[in-house]
Amino acid sequence: MGGPLSTGVATLCDDLAVRLGPEAAGQVRQIHDRLGEPLRVAIAGRLKAGKSTLVNALIGRRVAPTAVGECTRVVTRFRYGPADRVDVVCRDGERRSLPLDDDGMIPQRLGVPANRIAYVQVTLTSEKLRDLTVVDTPGLASTDTVVSARAEQAVGVSAAPFDADIDADSAGEVAAAEAVVYVFTQAVRADDLHALEAFRDASARLATSPINALGVLGKIDTLVGGAGDPWPVAAPLAGQQAELLARTVSDVVPVVGLLAETGEAGRLTGADRDAMQRLAGLGAAELKLLLASVDLFRSRPAPVGAEQRERLLQLLDLYGIGFALAHLSAEPGLSTGELVRRLVAASGFPRLQNTLQETFRWRADAIKAGWALARLERLAGHTRDETDRERLRDAVERLLRDPAYHRLRLLDAAQRVATGVVPLPVEWEQELTRLATSEDPRWILRLPDAGADELTRAAMAAANRWRVYAVAGAGPAQSRIAQVAHRGFHLLAQQVRR
C-alpha cells in the first residue's frame, strides 16, 4: 500500500492514461504500476565487500551465495511472493525458472552464460520483503581493476571501475533502484570513491545523495586480530568515513555482517550453543590461546570436534565465537534464542535496520512520488504529440501546487544542495536537510522541549531568514532553493498551529 503522495500520483496517472495517445498512455501506465511496487533498495560496493551477506541478513534467509560465482556477477532482485522460485531473465526476454538448491540458496550454476543474463529474480515468502525489494548488485570494482569497453558503454563513463562483466541491462536494473546502500570494508579508498561516482552516474533516474543513500562499514570484526572487540576501532572509523562521504551518503553504519546473517537467518542451532558451552568450560589461558587465531582454533585440543569447530567459524568467526563464549561463561543457562539476540545486537545490525527505517522507508512515499513525477516530466519533454505534452506538464504542475507535495520540492532542493550542485553555507544546508527529511518540528527546529507557540515562532523566523536570503544574500540558483525552503517553513508553521 502506497503512502498519500504516491497514491496521489497514481491517481493522476490513472486520469492521464485515458486522456493521452496510446504511446504516452502506455508509459504512464508503467509509471503507475511501478508506484504500486515496494521500495527498491540496491546493495552496492566492491567485490567481496560483504554485500550478499548483508542481503541475507536483510531478507532473513541465507539465499544469496557469498562466494564469487555466476550468480554474484549479475544483478539479483529479491522480492516477496507466495512461493520460493528463481527466474533467470535473459537479455532477449527469455525466462528460465530454477529451484533453490538443497541448501535453500540460489544455484551457483544458472544454466545461461552471464553475458546473456539481464537479471535474476528471486521470489521468496520472507515477510521482510513485503514492503522492500532488495537488489544485490555485482561488485563495483573488479579485483584486478580490468574495465571492459562494454562496461564503459553501459554506464556512460570512461574507465568506470565497474566489474568487467556488467552489461547494459544489468546497469539498467541497478539504475532502477530508488535508494542505495553502499558497503565498504576498512577505510574508503580512492577507487571506492570513483566507483561510487560511477554508480551515481548509472543511477541517473534518481541521483544518489544523502537523501536516499546509506553507507555500511562491513566486516568490522576483521579490523582487529583474533576475537578482539572491533567496536573501539570501528566506531571512529565509520565516523571518519561519514565525513569523507558526506556528499554521498546520509550516514555510515558499522556492521559485523556475518553475525547479522547468522542471527537473522536463524542459522545458529541448539547444538551449536551446546558446543560453545563446552568450549566455555575451558580455562581462561587455554581459551585465550584457542581464540588467538583461526589456525589455533582449528588445531588446538578442545572438547569439540574439528567439524563442529569449522561450522562455528563459518557461522560466527572468531569475534562472534569469543563473544558467545564470554556470555555463556557468565550465564551458563543462557538459551539459544537469547544468545542469538545478543549476537545480533553485537553485530550492529539493529542500528542498520533502524537507520534504514528512518532513512528509506519513512521517505519511501516521497521518494517514489518524486521518482514518478520526474518520469512524467521527462515523458512530457520527449513525447512528440504537442497535446499530450501540454496535458502532462499541466497535470504535474497542478499536483505540485498542492501544499502536501511541497515535500517533493524540498527533497529535490536538499539533494541539489547535498550533492554540491548548488552550494550553501553549512548551517543553511543542514537546516534544509532537516526540513526535507523529517516531519518532526522539534527536530527540524532543534527545539526538543518547545511547545506549539514557540515552535510556530521559530518556524516563521526560519521562513523569514530564508526569504531575506533569497532576496538579498543569494545568487540565482541559491535564491530558487531559498524560496522552496521559505515556503517549507511557512507550511511547517501552519502545521504546528493546527
Summary of the structure (lengths in Angstrom):
residues: 498
radius of gyration: 25.0
end to end distance: 27.0
largest distance: 82.3
contacts: 1670
relative contact order: 0.10
helix: 57%
strand: 10%
